[in-house]
Amino acid sequence: MQLASEQRTKLDNSDDALFYDYPRFVTHVDDRFIQQLTELYRQRLQPNTRILDLMSSWVSHLPEDMEFSHVEGHGLNAEELARNPRLNHYFVQNLNQQQVLPFADQSFDAVLNTVSVQYLQYPEAVFAEIHRILKVGGITIISFSNRMFYQKAIQAWRDTEESDRTKLVFKYFASVPKGFSRPELVANVRPSSPLLAMFGMGSSDPFYAVVATRCELEN
């Protein structure tokens, strides 16, 4: 799968580094989403392993009761990353300009991406890099909701219905030939209630996560 050139376009074509230059110390999803994500991490991640939090910020939503041997953070705002208490180290890199990650092959046991996959203009190249740096059997968890900086999301994401965006992430994994296991969808989408919405209780952010592992090496 290769996106067409127009599918990679953004409404705001300015340098992403400028857009993210000012730190945003907020969470971009609600508490219910965060709770579900943390629980998924608790179920799927292993303690004392090496984690890469790709396109991270000042929080990683990792379970507080789990310790890892190393958590590497990546993002576009150094001030946000420096505030993140779970990171052992971090680096700043614009993946829409440079997709190659500064790590050796099979460096990590898990790669996480939280509510940011919609901003990747070259997801095929980034997922190829995720595959390269993952250990065999290593896990990737891509989570997202229906929120976004609309002007910075690529056209392929903006023009796709919410329920079909999981299929787009499936295609990103499939763009790496024989690279990943069949992706698994973990979703929890509660329909909103007009009556409860009157009291500010009627809806919550839908939760989607696509999970896959790196396949065994071929002989």
N, C-alpha and C positions, 0 to 999 in steps of 0.2 A: 504494500500500500504506500503510495506516494501522494501527498497533498498537491493539488494544483497550485500554481503560484498565487492566484487570486485568493485561495483559501487561507493563505498564510498572512494576509494583509490585516492591519489594524486600523481602526478609525483614527487613532492618534499615532502618527508615525514618528513622533519625536523620540529622542534617545531614551530608552527605558531607564538608564541611570539617572537622568534628570527627574523623571516621574517619581522614582523611589528615593530621591536624594534626601527628602525630609522624613525622619522616622515616624512611624505610625504605631504607637504602643496601644493598640486595640486588638481585639479578636474579631475576625471577619466572619465568624459563624457563632451560633448561640450555644448556650451551655449544654443543651441536650446533644447537639452534634458532637461537642468536645467529649462528653462523657462516653458516647458510643465509640468514638475514635480511640480514646484511651483504653477502653475495654477490649477493642479489637487488637490493639498493640499488646495488651497483657496476654491475650490468647495466642497470638501468632509469633511474637518475638521471643527470643531466648535470652536469658540473662548472660552477662559476661561475654557478649559478642560485640562486633564492630558495626556501628550504625552510621549511615550517611543520611542526614536530613536535608534533602535537596529543595532549594527555593524556600528556605526557612525564614524565621523572624525572631522575635524576642521570646517566643514560647514554642515548645515542640510537642506538647501534649503527651509525653511519655509517662507511663505509670510511675508515680513517686516511689513505689515500693520495689521497683526493679532497677538493678544496677547493671551497667554495660561497661565493657572494657574500654570503649572509646566511642564517643559521639562526635562526629564531624558535622559542622554546620556550613551551609552554603546559602548565599542570598545576594541581594543588591544593596543592602543598607548595613554598613559596618556597625553603626550605633545600635541598631536593633539586635544584631547577632551578638554583640558584646554584652547585652543585657540578659541573654538567654542562659539560665543557670545550668542547663543540661549539657551544654556544649563543652567539650574538652578543647576544641580548636575550631576555627571557622575561616572561611575565605570568601572573597567577593569576586563574582564572575558573572558577566552577562551572557547567558546561554543562547540568546538570540544573535549574538555576534561570534561567540566562541563555544562550540559544543564539546570539545575535547576536555575531559576532566583530568585534573592533575594527580592521578593516582595510578598505581601499577595494576596490572590485571589481577582479578580475584582478591581485591583488597578488603571487601566488606561482606558481612553476613546479611545485611538488610539495607535497602534503599527506600526511603519514605518521601512522599511528596503530598503536601496538604494544601488543598484549595488553591493550587497554582498551575496545574497542568494546562489550563485554558490559555495561558499566556505564551506557550512554547510555539515559536514559528517554525521550528525544525524538529518536531517531536521524533521523527524517525531516527535522526542522528543522535538525539539525546537518549532514546531508549536503547540504541546500539551501545552507547557508552555505559548505560546502567548495566546492560548485559556483560560488558567487558569487565567491569570492576567488581561484579558480584561473584562470590564463590559459587561453585556448583552446589545446587540446592538452596542457595540464598534466596531470600524473599523480597519482593517489591510490593509496596502498598501505596496505591494512588487513590487519594480520597478527595472528594469535592462535593459541593452542594449546588444551589442555583444562584448563588451570589457571585459577583465578579466586578472588577473594574471594566465596565463594558467597553470603554474606549481602547483598552489594552488587550482585550481578548481577541484571538484570531477569528477571521470570518467563519472558518469551518465550525468553530464552537458557537459563535453568535447565531448562525443560521440553522443550527440543529436544535430540534425540540429537546427539552430537558430529559425526557425519558430515553432519548436516543444517544445522549452524550456518552453513556457507558459503552455503546457500540463503537464509538470513535476511539475510546481508550483501548478497547479490545483490539482495534486495528493497529494502534500504535505498538502494542506488544507483538502482534502478528507481523509487523514490518521487519522484525529481526528473524530471519529464516531459522527455524528449528531452535530458536533461542530460549523460549520460555514455555512453561507448561500451559495448558489451556487455562485462560484467565477465569477467575471466580468472582462473581459479583456478590457483594454484601451490601444490602440496601435496607433502609427503613424510611419509608415515606408516609407520613401521617396526613390524610386529607384534612384540610382546614374546616373548621366548624363556624359558620356565619354567626351563630348565637354566642359561642364562646369568644369569637373575635371581638364582639362588642365590649368585652371585659378584658381585652388584651391577652386572652388565653387560647385563642383558636387555632394557632398555627405554630409550627416550628420549622427550622431549616431541614429540608430533606437531606438524608445521609446516603451517600454512595461511596463505595470503596471497591476498587478492582485490584485483585490480588493474584500474583503469579510468582513462580519460582524459576530460577535458572535451570535449564535442562542439563542432563548429564552430558559430558563431553563425548564426542564421537570418537571411535577408534580409528 
